[in-house]
Amino acid sequence: VWNPRANQEGYTPSTVEVLMIIEETLDAFFQLPIPTHPALLPDLIVGHDRCLQYYTSKAKSGCGSRNIFQLCQH
């Protein structure tokens, strides 16, 4: 049974890793020696958004049902 109180930080280490990858990608993107950053940025953001939505749906599906969560709080 998933215990929402098991992690004191309130997030999983894998979430931190995902956010670090996004940050590193954005940093690397803006360091590229290209003049078309404004034209390409929307595509990069859309890609990040899709990846985050996919990650979130997989993480959410692994957490169990809302009923289990409510039982853990009591």
N, C-alpha and C positions, 0 to 999 in steps of 0.2 A: 504494500500500500504506500502510495506517495505521501510523504510528510512535508508539507509546505514550510514547516518551521525548522527543517533539518539544516538549511543553509542560512547562516546568519547574515550573509551579504545581500540576500534577496534576489540573487541571479546566479546562473550557473557559470562555471568556468568556460564552457563552450560559447556562451553568449559573449563573454569578454573577448574570446578569440575571434569571433565573427566581427565584432566591432573594431578590433585591432586590424583585421584584414581590410576592412572598408577604409579605415583611416590611412593605412599604408598605401592602398590603391590610389586614393585621392592625392596623397602627397606625391607619389610617383607620377601620377598623371600631370600634375601642375609643374613638375620638374622636367617634363619632356620638352625638348627644344623645338616646339611647333607653334606656329602663330594661330592655329585654329581651335584653341581651347574652348572659346565660347560656343562654337558650332558643334563640338563633339561632347560637351559636358551633358546635355540632355540625354544622350544615349547612354552615357556612363551611369547617370542617376537612375534611369529606367532599369538598367541591368541590376544595379544595387537593390532597387526596390523589389524587383522580382525575386532576387536571391533572398532578401529578408522575409518576404512573404512566404516563400517556400520553407525557409528555416523555421519561421514562426509556426506554420501549420504543422510541421513535423514535430516540433517541440511540444506544441499544444496537444497533439494526438497522443503523445507518450505520457501525458500527465494524469490520465484517468478521467473519470466523469466528474461532473459538478457535485454529484451526491457524495462521492468519496471525499472530495475536498471539504465539503461541509461537515462530514463526520470527523475529519481530522481536526477541525477547529474547536470541537466540543471537548 
